[in-house]
């Protein structure tokens, strides 16, 4: 799309929606992985990672995934505004 100078077209929204959906789908298993140690009584093996650190890592993964999805939603709205501005400028020129 960059080579064809077609970034600010309605077709670009489809790709942004795919990225948002993919990040939401990737965050869902992390949410399950964070919810399981938080709700279950899991014995800690003593030679590896503790349950608390696994819970913290899964929680960080959920926060990062959700933040990325929200950032992409904001970027989609900016793309929508830029697309409308470009179409207005094309009409003027």
C-alpha positions as CSV (number, residue, x, y, z in Angstrom):
1,X,0.0,0.0,0.0
2,X,2.9,2.3,0.6
3,X,4.4,1.7,-2.9
4,X,1.0,2.4,-4.5
5,X,0.4,5.5,-2.3
6,X,-2.8,3.9,-1.0
7,X,-2.4,4.3,2.7
8,X,-5.1,6.9,3.1
9,X,-7.8,4.8,1.5
10,X,-10.8,3.0,3.0
11,X,-9.0,-0.4,2.2
12,X,-6.4,0.5,4.9
13,X,-9.1,0.2,7.6
14,X,-9.4,-3.5,6.9
15,X,-5.8,-4.0,7.8
16,X,-6.0,-2.0,11.0
17,X,-9.1,-3.9,12.0
18,X,-7.1,-7.2,11.4
19,X,-4.3,-5.9,13.7
20,X,-6.8,-4.9,16.4
21,X,-8.5,-8.3,16.2
22,X,-5.3,-10.2,16.2
23,X,-4.1,-8.4,19.3
24,X,-7.3,-9.0,21.1
25,X,-7.2,-12.7,20.2
26,X,-3.6,-12.9,21.4
27,X,-4.4,-11.2,24.6
28,X,-7.3,-13.6,25.5
29,X,-5.1,-16.6,26.3
30,X,-2.9,-14.3,28.4
31,X,-5.9,-13.2,30.3
32,X,-6.8,-16.9,31.0
33,X,-3.2,-17.6,32.0
34,X,-3.4,-14.7,34.4
35,X,-6.8,-15.7,35.8
36,X,-5.9,-19.3,36.5
37,X,-3.1,-18.7,39.0
38,X,-5.0,-15.9,40.6
39,X,-8.0,-18.1,41.3
40,X,-6.5,-21.5,41.8
41,X,-4.4,-22.9,44.6
42,X,-1.3,-24.0,42.8
43,X,1.6,-25.5,44.7
44,X,5.0,-23.9,44.0
45,X,7.7,-26.4,43.0
46,X,10.6,-24.6,44.9
47,X,13.1,-25.1,42.1
48,X,11.7,-22.8,39.5
49,X,9.5,-19.8,39.0
50,X,7.0,-19.1,41.8
51,X,3.3,-18.8,41.2
52,X,3.4,-15.1,42.0
53,X,6.0,-14.4,39.4
54,X,4.1,-16.4,36.8
55,X,1.0,-14.4,37.7
56,X,2.9,-11.2,37.4
57,X,4.3,-12.2,34.0
58,X,0.9,-13.1,32.7
59,X,-0.6,-9.9,34.0
60,X,2.1,-7.9,32.3
61,X,1.3,-9.7,29.0
62,X,-2.4,-8.8,29.4
63,X,-1.7,-5.2,30.1
64,X,0.7,-4.9,27.2
65,X,-1.8,-6.6,24.9
66,X,-4.6,-4.4,26.0
67,X,-2.5,-1.3,25.7
68,X,-1.5,-2.3,22.2
69,X,-5.1,-2.9,21.1
70,X,-6.2,0.5,22.6
71,X,-3.3,2.2,20.8
72,X,-4.4,0.6,17.5
73,X,-8.0,1.9,18.1
74,X,-6.6,5.4,18.5
75,X,-4.4,5.0,15.4
76,X,-7.5,3.8,13.4
77,X,-9.4,7.0,14.4
78,X,-6.3,9.1,13.3
79,X,-6.3,7.1,10.0
80,X,-9.9,7.9,9.5
81,X,-9.4,11.6,10.0
82,X,-6.3,11.6,7.8
83,X,-8.3,9.8,5.1
84,X,-11.1,12.3,5.2
85,X,-8.7,15.2,5.1
86,X,-6.9,13.7,2.1
87,X,-10.1,13.2,0.2
88,X,-11.1,16.8,1.0
89,X,-7.7,18.1,-0.2
90,X,-8.0,16.0,-3.4
91,X,-11.4,17.6,-4.1
92,X,-9.8,21.1,-3.6
93,X,-6.8,20.4,-5.8
